[in-house]
Amino acid sequence: MRKIGLLACALLFCAVASLHASSFTVYAMTGSVRFRTQAGEQLQVGVNGTFGDGVTIRTYRDSSVSFTGDGHYYRVYSSSLVKVESEPSLLYGKISGSVDEQFVDLHFYYLPAPAQGKTMKVVVRSSTRAVEVRSFLSSESGGTRELTMYRIGQGTFRALTGFDCEAPPIRYMLRISASGDGAGYTRVIYPFYLRETPFPSGKVTLPPETAPLFEPSERKKQETRHLSEVLAHSDPRSLWEGTFSYPLEELEVISAFGKRRSYYLGGRRIIVRYHRGIDFRAVQGTPVFAPNNGVVSLARSRLSTGNTLVIDHGQGVFSLFFHLDSISVAEGAEVRTGDRIAEAGSTGIAAGPHLHWGVFVDGTYVDPEDWVKRSF
């Protein structure tokens, strides 16, 4: 009796599962499209052909396929891989879905090539009215973060993000989704590999009087929290214009961005850090100028970075200036490109007078040179 009961349950389960199984019909196809079962067997499916759950669809550079099922329409674009369960799931490439075959138009590009320590701009365009766009960045090592998409024109959105100089050079996925007025959507998953950037190494010998600045203290914790809060709140507008200018009239780089620096104090190595900014040679009192338009979001003395100035350029982009001798502008002040904002010095943990200029984008310190050479 127990065996009969188990058999009945198994048959009932199969019957219920079959009721929920989906069936899809191909109604358009171009080029060569591969259909494979869960077991890896190839299926021969053409226009008006059908397939069910558990099928993987692969398109190539010259192919695409459209199919329908459960009252929905789907289009898989070229160079894509999709797994179909009760509905299609995109593994990479591009797919659209809708209830009326009116697909959300979506095009994107990014530049420059993603690399350690660099900024990347992602631009998404759509001619579909009232479209909402979201984008995410994930890596094969785990972890996903959402990029903030700012509307910069009719149907055009931009996100700026950066890769830390210690970010692993592995495979990443850029995920973009756009949804329209109804149930229509388009999704993109674009894989890429982060390029390695060759950073130099160097040594910094600190004067004995800086030793107390390395001691842990409640003030240092508070200053770290406060700077994090400042960098977490940016004007939603793009305040900068064009490329950035250098903050000094005379330029001599003494420590490049990304340099792996060993700090020595009293002949003993105390710490090793990657340099997340550019150090320029500057005698004490050398005028410092705003590299682009923005609002002063921090202007005060800190233990480790000395007299510190932060300019919010909008949309998650900040300039940071450390070790200043004095600051000429107040918090909340609006500055324009070329305005005198401070004087270089050696306050905080510094081996001597110089100017440290850092650029912070979407939560990451990036190479400021990118912003001088390229208009984001």
ChimeraX attribute file (.defattr): number of C-alpha atoms within 10 A of each C-alpha:
attribute: neighborCount
match mode: 1-to-1
recipient: residues
	/A:1	6
	/A:2	7
	/A:3	8
	/A:4	9
	/A:5	10
	/A:6	11
	/A:7	12
	/A:8	12
	/A:9	12
	/A:10	12
	/A:11	12
	/A:12	12
	/A:13	12
	/A:14	12
	/A:15	12
	/A:16	11
	/A:17	11
	/A:18	10
	/A:19	9
	/A:20	11
	/A:21	13
	/A:22	17
	/A:23	15
	/A:24	22
	/A:25	18
	/A:26	20
	/A:27	17
	/A:28	14
	/A:29	17
	/A:30	15
	/A:31	12
	/A:32	13
	/A:33	20
	/A:34	17
	/A:35	19
	/A:36	18
	/A:37	17
	/A:38	11
	/A:39	8
	/A:40	10
	/A:41	10
	/A:42	13
	/A:43	14
	/A:44	12
	/A:45	15
	/A:46	15
	/A:47	14
	/A:48	12
	/A:49	12
	/A:50	16
	/A:51	20
	/A:52	16
	/A:53	18
	/A:54	18
	/A:55	22
	/A:56	22
	/A:57	21
	/A:58	24
	/A:59	22
	/A:60	17
	/A:61	11
	/A:62	12
	/A:63	18
	/A:64	22
	/A:65	24
	/A:66	20
	/A:67	22
	/A:68	20
	/A:69	18
	/A:70	11
	/A:71	9
	/A:72	16
	/A:73	22
	/A:74	27
	/A:75	23
	/A:76	27
	/A:77	22
	/A:78	20
	/A:79	15
	/A:80	23
	/A:81	21
	/A:82	21
	/A:83	21
	/A:84	18
	/A:85	15
	/A:86	16
	/A:87	19
	/A:88	20
	/A:89	14
	/A:90	20
	/A:91	17
	/A:92	20
	/A:93	21
	/A:94	24
	/A:95	28
	/A:96	26
	/A:97	25
	/A:98	21
	/A:99	17
	/A:100	13
	/A:101	16
	/A:102	17
	/A:103	22
	/A:104	25
	/A:105	19
	/A:106	24
	/A:107	14
	/A:108	14
	/A:109	11
	/A:110	15
	/A:111	11
	/A:112	14
	/A:113	13
	/A:114	21
	/A:115	20
	/A:116	22
	/A:117	26
	/A:118	24
	/A:119	27
	/A:120	21
	/A:121	16
	/A:122	20
	/A:123	19
	/A:124	24
	/A:125	20
	/A:126	20
	/A:127	13
	/A:128	18
	/A:129	13
	/A:130	13
	/A:131	20
	/A:132	17
	/A:133	25
	/A:134	18
	/A:135	21
	/A:136	16
	/A:137	18
	/A:138	16
	/A:139	19
	/A:140	11
	/A:141	10
	/A:142	7
	/A:143	8
	/A:144	15
	/A:145	10
	/A:146	15
	/A:147	19
	/A:148	19
	/A:149	20
	/A:150	19
	/A:151	18
	/A:152	14
	/A:153	9
	/A:154	12
	/A:155	18
	/A:156	19
	/A:157	20
	/A:158	23
	/A:159	23
	/A:160	20
	/A:161	23
	/A:162	22
	/A:163	23
	/A:164	19
	/A:165	26
	/A:166	12
	/A:167	14
	/A:168	17
	/A:169	17
	/A:170	13
	/A:171	14
	/A:172	20
	/A:173	18
	/A:174	20
	/A:175	21
	/A:176	23
	/A:177	20
	/A:178	22
	/A:179	24
	/A:180	20
	/A:181	12
	/A:182	14
	/A:183	14
	/A:184	22
	/A:185	24
	/A:186	23
	/A:187	24
	/A:188	24
	/A:189	20
	/A:190	16
	/A:191	18
	/A:192	13
	/A:193	15
	/A:194	18
	/A:195	17
	/A:196	16
	/A:197	14
	/A:198	10
	/A:199	15
	/A:200	13
	/A:201	15
	/A:202	14
	/A:203	14
	/A:204	15
	/A:205	16
	/A:206	17
	/A:207	14
	/A:208	11
	/A:209	9
	/A:210	17
	/A:211	12
	/A:212	11
	/A:213	14
	/A:214	13
	/A:215	8
	/A:216	9
	/A:217	11
	/A:218	8
	/A:219	11
	/A:220	16
	/A:221	10
	/A:222	12
	/A:223	15
	/A:224	13
	/A:225	11
	/A:226	13
	/A:227	14
	/A:228	12
	/A:229	10
	/A:230	14
	/A:231	21
	/A:232	11
	/A:233	13
	/A:234	19
	/A:235	14
	/A:236	13
	/A:237	13
	/A:238	17
	/A:239	16
	/A:240	20
	/A:241	14
	/A:242	12
	/A:243	15
	/A:244	22
	/A:245	18
	/A:246	20
	/A:247	24
	/A:248	21
	/A:249	11
	/A:250	11
	/A:251	12
	/A:252	10
	/A:253	15
	/A:254	13
	/A:255	21
	/A:256	20
	/A:257	23
	/A:258	25
	/A:259	20
	/A:260	19
	/A:261	17
	/A:262	17
	/A:263	18
	/A:264	17
	/A:265	16
	/A:266	11
	/A:267	9
	/A:268	10
	/A:269	13
	/A:270	11
	/A:271	11
	/A:272	14
	/A:273	12
	/A:274	18
	/A:275	22
	/A:276	24
	/A:277	27
	/A:278	21
	/A:279	21
	/A:280	21
	/A:281	19
	/A:282	24
	/A:283	16
	/A:284	17
	/A:285	16
	/A:286	20
	/A:287	21
	/A:288	24
	/A:289	20
	/A:290	21
	/A:291	26
	/A:292	24
	/A:293	21
	/A:294	26
	/A:295	22
	/A:296	21
	/A:297	21
	/A:298	21
	/A:299	20
	/A:300	14
	/A:301	19
	/A:302	20
	/A:303	19
	/A:304	19
	/A:305	19
	/A:306	21
	/A:307	24
	/A:308	24
	/A:309	27
	/A:310	25
	/A:311	29
	/A:312	29
	/A:313	26
	/A:314	19
	/A:315	22
	/A:316	23
	/A:317	24
	/A:318	24
	/A:319	22
	/A:320	17
	/A:321	27
	/A:322	28
	/A:323	28
	/A:324	29
	/A:325	23
	/A:326	23
	/A:327	20
	/A:328	13
	/A:329	17
	/A:330	15
	/A:331	14
	/A:332	14
	/A:333	12
	/A:334	15
	/A:335	21
	/A:336	17
	/A:337	17
	/A:338	18
	/A:339	18
	/A:340	18
	/A:341	22
	/A:342	24
	/A:343	23
	/A:344	27
	/A:345	24
	/A:346	23
	/A:347	24
	/A:348	20
	/A:349	21
	/A:350	21
	/A:351	15
	/A:352	17
	/A:353	20
	/A:354	26
	/A:355	30
	/A:356	28
	/A:357	23
	/A:358	22
	/A:359	23
	/A:360	23
	/A:361	23
	/A:362	21
	/A:363	16
	/A:364	20
	/A:365	27
	/A:366	27
	/A:367	28
	/A:368	24
	/A:369	18
	/A:370	18
	/A:371	19
	/A:372	15
	/A:373	12
	/A:374	11
	/A:375	11
	/A:376	20
